[in-house]
Amino acid sequence: MTKERTTGRHALARPRAKIAALAALSAILTLMVPSGDALAKRAKPAPVEATAPRVAGEPIMAIVSIASQQVTLYDAEGWILRAPVSTGTSGRETPAGVFAILEKRKDHRSSMYDDAWMPNMQRITWNGIAMHGGPLPGYAASHGCVRLPYGFAEKLFDKTRIGMRVIVSPNDAEPVAIDHPALLKPDPAAIATIPARADTLTREAEEAAKVADEAKKAAKAAARDVAPLKSSLRALERAKSRADAELARADRVLAKASTDEAKARAEAAQQSAAQRAGEAAAKLAAANADAEAKRALAEATKEAAKAAEAKKSEAAKLASDARLAGEPVSIYISRATNKLYVRRNTHKPAPDGGGEVFDATIEVPVTIRDPDRPIGTHVFTAMAKSDAGLRWSAVTIDGADDAKAALDRITMPPEVLARIGPTALPRSSIVISDEPLSAETNYRTEFVAVLSHQPQGGFITRKPTPNVMVADGDESWDGGFGSFFFPSGPESRELRQRRSRGYPAQPLPWQAW
């Protein structure tokens, strides 16, 4: 009986052992076979460098995908270059948003990160975010910059230009063709007249500047002539007063004279005093007349100088607008501020070093239907000329609305369209966003907008530096820039609030990193 029981237990143990062995084998196989998510990740190939199989044109935009760790360059016909990248690591993420190349340095070393080598650096923010050559471990690993393969960064450096759009998207994004009545439609006749009109208005501005300079000199000379008149007239008035007093005394002496001899002497003295008083009065009258004429001349030359200066400013503005008409125009429409901003590159070097100056003379209210409803962030770019005028693309990196719906909600001011629409060129762009302009936007940047709901560690981890304040004392610069400073009023308060949440103040380029 014991034997039977033992045999029975052994018989029962064998199936259990088989079950345990099968469970162990199943566990091993489970570990060896990837999960569905792992399979999906493995099925997605890692980014690699690639060049389009065609002759490439000049790059118009770069799109960095944080999700795919890839950058793609586009010309007018489509993508031309692709490469893997390494964006900012956790806590120091590369900010997602709309940027542009601000400065290029072939051999750059960081002043913030232990003299780190950043070859073929192309800056997209002044506070220290750039595209540059660097090590690529296969994942996000930078301090906020966009690292490129070393060879790719070198190849790219000579192909790009200051002001080229760089879009950093949290997800994969690409330009798609779009047509819409709100997109600028140029007038070929207006474009054809740009060079001649610019030359004519530039000559007129130069002539107006000469006239204003001469008028200013004449006004200064007239003012110099008037300056001593006050003291000289006072001296003549005192001389006349003394002569009048002497005459009055002589009159009193003559009246009191009792003898013929005394009367004769008093009459002689009285005649002499009367002559001196008359001469003093005549001199004072002549001086007053001369002073009045000089004052009138000074006032007239002053007014003429003012008029000449106003004409000079207006001529300079017209000449500047005429020259800028030959540049692609950038428009930024912000739902946060309900404003439309216009920027065009003057190609003038910034007076404080680093970058080029952008004209920012147009800033007006804009009408957005349903202004309390999010609109997203969309970048519309004129890729090339077409039979209809311009061929446009749209890139959406924050899609509250799709691109067409966003355009449907915008009504641009007619006076702005009349001023910039007829001469719109390829590379012109319109950005529509829920975001206000970033504190990074100033007189030496294209538009910078950062998605506030995405991580911005690349901004937050950098030490703030004081705002740039630059006066416009150089009269050789064309009109249209004004004083270079961050705006005052409600918008600057908004920027200060954004900086308090991690956005940087504006550093000088050599302080940047």
Buried (B, 14 or more C-beta within 10 A) or exposed (E): EEEEEEEEEEEEEEEEEEEEEEEEEEEEEEEEEEEEEEEEEEEEEEBEBEBBEEEBBBBBBBBBBBEBBBBBBBBBBBBBBBBBBBBBBEEBBBBBBBBBBBBBBEEBBBEBBEEBBBBBBBBBBBBBBBBBBBEBEEEBBBBBBBBBBBEBBBBBBEBBEBBBBBBBBBEEBBBEEBEBEBBBBBEEEBBEBBEEBBEBBBEBBBEBBEBBBEBBEBBBEBBEBBEEBEEEBEEBBEBBEEBBEBBEEBBEBBEEBEEEEEBEBBBEBBEEBBEBBEEBBEBBEEBBEBBEEBBEBBBEBBEBBBEBBEBBBBBBBBBBBBBBBBBBBBBBBBBBBEBBBBBBBBEBEBBBEBBBBBBBBBBEEBEBEEEEEBBBBBBBBBBBBEEEBBBBBBBBBBBBBBBEEBBBBBEBBEEBBEBBBBBBBBBBBBBBBBBBBBBBBBBBBBBBBBBBEBBBBBBBBBEBBEBBEBEBEEEEBBBBBEEBBBBEEEBBEBBBEBBEEBBBBBBBBEBBB
